[in-house]
Amino acid sequence: MHPLYRGGNKKMKKKIHINQHNVRSNSKHNTDLPVMTVKTYKENIKGDTVQINGASTVVYQPDHPLSCGAKVWIETHAEVRVYHMESRPRENDFNKTVIVERIIK
């Protein structure tokens, strides 16, 4: 069986990169914008932490960057978990921090 297939279903390719604009903005404006992006053919998911549950490859292509301009990224077909910390008001307490998790298979 080909490694990209499991149970007859092709696994989705994910490209993970760092958003340098958000890194700079966080430093300059003391904000908490998510700095990591996981791109699929369907959507872009942003977060603070990315966990790759399987094999991955680091790619450097300065002559063929991603559409966002990234020249270095990680590619994987493995399951990826994206975490983002969000401050949400809960019962009149605006200092609660919640971890939001997305799983991309």
Buried (B, 14 or more C-beta within 10 A) or exposed (E): EEEEEEEEEEBBEBBBBBBEEBEEBBEEEEEBBBBBBBBEEEEEBBBBBBEBEEEBEEBEEEEEBBEBEBEEBBBBBBBBBBBBEEEEEEEEEEEEEEEEEBEBE
